């Protein structure tokens, strides 16, 4: 099982140069990958491409780009460009997004998200694999009057979906390479996420899916204070139905209950629980919650676990 970290932060505004420096630190600590969220600021595939090119050996990914307000042709161009720039170390993460951000930010209705996800993935896969598409769905059309292939974008960009609900997991198993569950603890992974997406992949004749679990966590001597910060930082997810269900399936009452906080032994034990639940990769988020000292302490442990 490989281990990575997210470098994007909604609480800390970092320059591109600072992000590159952090990525080097992550690689040197022994971490396998660095991931970037997508809000309304940085373009995450572009940032991943820059970081991946500047920091050889580090896998980079986006987690995750909402399909609403995007088009498969444009996302394919971004993803293939990042793949070519990084020498094949880019991973594309997609998401359904939320009704509030979609309708407030883009001014478009948040309707038929599962249907849109299915059509988006159906159009996207041939674009990434062959540089061509001829898809005419109910919700979108994607055709290529000329090639959409990017030279050097090999191997084919892997596609992961931030899926946790039954329908999204089914579509992801059929059409994607894996999933990016967040706030789905070991119990939710083992009992819900892994069986559902694996069954869908098997039925579709696809390889076993990747399970990239995103986990908020900090190695610290002040667990009570960090837990309080986590409760504040993660509270918004408790208002989103898909995350509410994931939290409940994990046996937790609040999002912060799923944050992995404590000393090295405590955090290492929780990482093992995710592996035993079926995670093929673990990506820690919110490691900066209690400042730089604890972030470095967290990355040191994760790097050691990733190496051995």
Secondary structure, 3 states (H helix, E strand, C coil): CEEEEECCCCCCCCCHHHHHHHHHHHHHCCCCEEEECCCCCCCHHHHHHHHHHHCCCCEEEECCEECCCCCHHHHHHHHHHHHHHHCCCEEEEEECCCHHHHHHHHCCCCCCHHHHHHHHHHHHHHHHHHCCCEEECCCCEEECCCCCCCCCCCCCCEEEECCCCHHHHHHHHHHCCEECCECCCHHHHHHHHHHHHHHHHHHCCCCCCEEEEEEEEEECCCHHHHHHHHHHHHHHHHHCHHHHHHHHHCCCCCHHHHCEEECHHHHHHHHHHHHHCCCCEEEEECCCCCCHHHHHHHHHHHHHHHHC
